[in-house]
Amino acid sequence: MQECRKIALGAKTLAGKGGAINQGVRHGANNRVKLRGVQTALHLIYPARCTICGDLVEDDFALCGPCWRDTPLITGLCCDVCGVPLPGEETGTPEQCDECLRIARPWSRGRAAMIYHDNGRKLVLALKHGDRHEVLKPAARWLAAAVKPILPDSGVLIAPVPLHWLRLLRRTFNQSAMLAQSLGKMIDQEVCPDLLIRPKRTQSLGGLSLDQRFAEMEESITLNPRRADLLQGRTVLIVDDVMTSGATLSASAQACLTGGAKDVMTLTLARVVKDA
């Protein structure tokens, strides 16, 4: 009789726990329904709009049909070192553009998500000078797609090209660091926003010749001594918004290799293409 009483009490306790679990499940389902309701209401008040032109679109942080068509995303055959698109079909053999064959790059492989032209230029400038941080959402997807074919599955350390502290103070943010952090979340890789520092203040590279650009950037970027242990023997992926000559990326890559990185790759949101 005592054993039966224990079994009955145990069954009652389990039933009570089961009720609490069921109640928790119902609460969770109700919360999800409420959240969807709030999201629907917000979309009615603030409908999703194209990141470039502002026209109505179905999803947040998306592009409308015409803007998507006119955004020069890089697909197909491209230079294995800088990501610039190349004519022809992919054959499985890495190809290099004329510029990368002529200029020694300290990094091994690189990619770019789009051409710095038309909507590609608009998106970069919106992020860099227009405080349009909503660009980060689609940009992270495009960057992840561009770098996927060359990136190891794990152990990669993502680092942005740094800004000099005076320029950072004036701009209030480093767009390359924001791109790096958004990408890191997208592909689940470690990000170190201050792996590299820029102790030397350089002039704007716009309008300078190729040789002047590289001379200006020489030894302008160094490894942050407080982060030196992080990159020892690792593959570093350097992220920047735009690649023109590659002088800034070269200075960043050289700093990583000098500091003990096993390999350095580069990734940019946009690549300047001559006559684009």
Secondary structure per residue as TSV (DSSP state, phi and psi in degrees):
chain	resnum	aa	ss	phi	psi
A	1	M	-	360.0	-42.1
A	2	Q	H	-62.7	-39.4
A	3	E	H	-64.4	-39.9
A	4	C	H	-64.0	-38.0
A	5	R	H	-63.1	-42.1
A	6	K	H	-61.9	-42.7
A	7	I	H	-63.8	-41.9
A	8	A	H	-63.5	-42.9
A	9	L	H	-63.4	-40.7
A	10	G	H	-63.3	-41.6
A	11	A	H	-64.2	-39.1
A	12	K	H	-64.1	-41.5
A	13	T	H	-62.9	-45.2
A	14	L	H	-62.5	-39.0
A	15	A	H	-63.3	-38.8
A	16	G	H	-64.9	-43.7
A	17	K	H	-64.1	-41.0
A	18	G	H	-61.6	-38.4
A	19	G	H	-64.6	-40.5
A	20	A	H	-65.1	-39.6
A	21	I	H	-64.5	-45.8
A	22	N	H	-61.5	-39.0
A	23	Q	H	-64.2	-40.4
A	24	G	H	-63.3	-40.7
A	25	V	H	-62.2	-43.2
A	26	R	H	-63.3	-41.6
A	27	H	H	-61.2	-43.6
A	28	G	H	-62.1	-43.5
A	29	A	H	-63.8	-41.3
A	30	N	H	-63.0	-39.5
A	31	N	H	-64.1	-40.2
A	32	R	H	-65.4	-39.2
A	33	V	H	-63.5	-43.5
A	34	K	H	-62.5	-42.0
A	35	L	H	-62.1	-43.4
A	36	R	H	-62.6	-36.2
A	37	G	H	-65.2	-41.3
A	38	V	H	-64.3	-43.3
A	39	Q	H	-63.0	-40.2
A	40	T	H	-63.2	-43.3
A	41	A	H	-62.9	-41.4
A	42	L	H	-64.1	-38.2
A	43	H	H	-67.5	-30.5
A	44	L	H	-69.6	-37.7
A	45	I	H	-80.8	-43.9
A	46	Y	S	-123.0	80.1
A	47	P	-	-63.5	150.6
A	48	A	-	-63.2	136.5
A	49	R	B	-128.7	152.5
A	50	C	-	-58.6	134.4
A	51	T	T	-63.0	-26.3
A	52	I	T	-95.8	-56.1
A	53	C	T	-100.4	-16.8
A	54	G	-	88.9	0.9
A	55	D	-	-68.5	157.8
A	56	L	B	-65.7	137.2
A	57	V	-	-134.4	169.8
A	58	E	S	-76.7	-38.6
A	59	D	S	-118.3	151.5
A	60	D	T	-63.5	148.4
A	61	F	T	59.1	32.2
A	62	A	-	-111.1	172.3
A	63	L	-	-111.0	146.3
A	64	C	-	-72.1	169.4
A	65	G	H	-56.3	-52.6
A	66	P	H	-61.0	-40.7
A	67	C	H	-68.9	-37.0
A	68	W	H	-62.8	-41.7
A	69	R	H	-64.2	-34.6
A	70	D	T	-95.2	7.9
A	71	T	S	-92.5	117.5
A	72	P	-	-80.8	67.2
A	73	L	B	-67.5	143.1
A	74	I	-	-90.4	119.0
A	75	T	-	-132.2	164.9
A	76	G	S	77.3	-152.0
A	77	L	S	-66.9	132.5
A	78	C	B	-147.0	163.7
A	79	C	B	-62.7	132.0
A	80	D	T	-73.9	-11.3
A	81	V	T	-103.2	-38.4
A	82	C	T	-121.0	-13.1
A	83	G	-	89.0	0.0
A	84	V	-	-64.8	139.0
A	85	P	B	-65.8	144.8
A	86	L	-	-123.5	151.8
A	87	P	S	-72.7	152.3
A	88	G	S	105.8	-177.8
A	89	E	-	-107.4	152.4
A	90	E	-	-67.9	135.3
A	91	T	-	-118.0	-1.7
A	92	G	S	91.7	-8.0
A	93	T	S	-102.3	128.4
A	94	P	-	-59.5	135.6
A	95	E	B	-117.0	153.6
A	96	Q	-	-126.2	146.1
A	97	C	-	-76.8	167.6
A	98	D	H	-60.4	-38.4
A	99	E	H	-65.1	-42.2
A	100	C	H	-74.2	-22.2
A	101	L	H	-74.5	-28.0
A	102	R	H	-89.3	-33.1
A	103	I	S	-108.5	126.5
A	104	A	-	-70.5	124.1
A	105	R	-	-103.8	133.2
A	106	P	S	-77.1	-11.1
A	107	W	S	-96.9	162.1
A	108	S	S	-89.0	-45.6
A	109	R	E	-142.0	155.0
A	110	G	E	-155.3	157.5
A	111	R	E	-141.2	159.0
A	112	A	E	-134.8	146.6
A	113	A	E	-81.8	-34.0
A	114	M	E	-152.9	168.4
A	115	I	E	-84.3	140.9
A	116	Y	S	-80.3	78.9
A	117	H	S	-162.2	146.5
A	118	D	T	51.5	-122.6
A	119	N	H	-65.2	-27.9
A	120	G	H	-61.9	-43.3
A	121	R	H	-67.4	-41.4
A	122	K	H	-59.9	-42.8
A	123	L	H	-65.5	-43.5
A	124	V	H	-63.2	-46.0
A	125	L	H	-68.2	-33.6
A	126	A	H	-63.1	-39.4
A	127	L	H	-74.1	-44.4
A	128	K	H	-75.4	-42.3
A	129	H	T	-119.8	-11.6
A	130	G	S	-104.2	3.9
A	131	D	-	54.8	32.1
A	132	R	-	-92.2	76.7
A	133	H	G	-72.6	-11.9
A	134	E	G	-66.3	-15.3
A	135	V	G	-64.1	-23.9
A	136	L	H	-61.1	-35.4
A	137	K	H	-61.4	-59.0
A	138	P	H	-66.8	-33.6
A	139	A	H	-60.7	-40.8
A	140	A	H	-62.3	-38.8
A	141	R	H	-65.3	-43.3
A	142	W	H	-67.3	-40.1
A	143	L	H	-63.6	-43.7
A	144	A	H	-62.1	-41.4
A	145	A	H	-66.6	-38.2
A	146	A	H	-68.2	-39.7
A	147	V	H	-89.3	-14.6
A	148	K	T	-52.7	-42.7
A	149	P	T	-64.4	-20.3
A	150	I	T	-114.3	-7.9
A	151	L	S	-90.5	134.4
A	152	P	-	-60.7	157.1
A	153	D	S	-68.4	-28.5
A	154	S	S	-152.7	170.2
A	155	G	-	79.1	9.4
A	156	V	E	-86.7	139.1
A	157	L	E	-109.0	118.5
A	158	I	E	-93.0	132.3
A	159	A	E	-139.3	134.8
A	160	P	E	-84.3	157.9
A	161	V	-	-66.9	130.0
A	162	P	-	-83.7	160.9
A	163	L	-	-107.1	150.2
A	164	H	-	-65.6	147.0
A	165	W	H	-61.7	-29.7
A	166	L	H	-69.2	-39.5
A	167	R	H	-70.2	-37.0
A	168	L	H	-64.4	-39.6
A	169	L	H	-63.1	-39.6
A	170	R	H	-73.4	-40.1
A	171	R	H	-86.3	-25.8
A	172	T	S	78.0	-8.7
A	173	F	S	-155.7	157.1
A	174	N	-	-106.9	108.8
A	175	Q	H	-61.7	-31.4
A	176	S	H	-68.4	-37.2
A	177	A	H	-66.7	-38.5
A	178	M	H	-66.6	-39.5
A	179	L	H	-63.9	-42.9
A	180	A	H	-62.0	-43.4
A	181	Q	H	-68.8	-39.6
A	182	S	H	-64.8	-39.9
A	183	L	H	-65.8	-43.5
A	184	G	H	-57.3	-41.4
A	185	K	H	-66.4	-38.0
A	186	M	H	-66.5	-41.4
A	187	I	H	-107.4	5.3
A	188	D	T	57.3	53.4
A	189	Q	-	-126.4	154.2
A	190	E	E	-69.0	138.7
A	191	V	E	-121.0	134.7
A	192	C	-	-122.7	97.6
A	193	P	T	-62.2	-27.0
A	194	D	T	-116.6	33.2
A	195	L	S	-61.8	-38.9
A	196	L	E	-112.7	148.7
A	197	I	E	-128.8	162.9
A	198	R	-	-127.0	77.8
A	199	P	-	-69.3	-24.8
A	200	K	S	-95.4	123.9
A	201	R	-	-81.0	122.3
A	202	T	-	-109.4	156.7
A	203	Q	-	-78.1	164.3
A	204	S	-	-60.8	137.8
A	205	L	-	-82.4	-10.2
A	206	G	T	-60.2	130.6
A	207	G	T	88.3	-7.9
A	208	L	-	-86.9	153.1
A	209	S	-	-74.3	170.9
A	210	L	H	-58.2	-49.2
A	211	D	H	-63.4	-38.5
A	212	Q	H	-66.4	-37.4
A	213	R	H	-61.7	-47.7
A	214	F	H	-68.1	-36.7
A	215	A	H	-65.9	-39.8
A	216	E	H	-65.4	-36.4
A	217	M	H	-88.1	-7.4
A	218	E	T	-58.5	124.6
A	219	E	T	56.0	26.4
A	220	S	-	-88.6	-15.9
A	221	I	-	-123.4	133.1
A	222	T	E	-133.8	166.5
A	223	L	E	-74.6	135.7
A	224	N	-	-68.3	117.1
A	225	P	G	-60.1	-25.1
A	226	R	G	-75.4	-12.8
A	227	R	G	-115.1	11.4
A	228	A	G	-59.1	-36.3
A	229	D	G	-68.4	-22.4
A	230	L	G	-68.7	-33.4
A	231	L	G	-101.4	0.8
A	232	Q	T	-57.8	117.8
A	233	G	T	70.7	17.0
A	234	R	-	-111.2	163.9
A	235	T	E	-88.9	126.2
A	236	V	E	-108.3	132.9
A	237	L	E	-108.0	112.6
A	238	I	E	-90.8	129.1
A	239	V	E	-114.0	134.8
A	240	D	E	-142.1	167.6
A	241	D	E	-80.2	-44.0
A	242	V	E	-138.2	141.5
A	243	M	E	-113.3	124.6
A	244	T	S	-107.9	-77.6
A	245	S	S	-92.4	-25.2
A	246	G	S	95.3	5.2
A	247	A	H	-64.8	-42.3
A	248	T	H	-68.7	-42.3
A	249	L	H	-65.2	-36.6
A	250	S	H	-63.5	-43.7
A	251	A	H	-63.3	-38.9
A	252	S	H	-69.1	-44.5
A	253	A	H	-64.3	-41.6
A	254	Q	H	-63.5	-37.7
A	255	A	H	-63.8	-38.3
A	256	C	H	-68.3	-44.1
A	257	L	H	-66.0	-41.1
A	258	T	H	-63.0	-32.7
A	259	G	T	-81.1	-6.3
A	260	G	T	115.5	10.9
A	261	A	-	-67.9	145.2
A	262	K	S	-75.3	-39.0
A	263	D	E	-154.7	154.3
A	264	V	E	-132.0	131.8
A	265	M	E	-121.4	162.5
A	266	T	E	-128.6	153.2
A	267	L	E	-148.2	127.4
A	268	T	E	-126.5	151.0
A	269	L	E	-67.1	-37.1
A	270	A	E	-140.1	151.2
A	271	R	E	-124.4	126.3
A	272	V	-	-71.6	130.2
A	273	V	-	-121.6	128.1
A	274	K	T	-61.7	138.5
A	275	D	T	64.0	20.9
A	276	A	-	-77.7	360.0
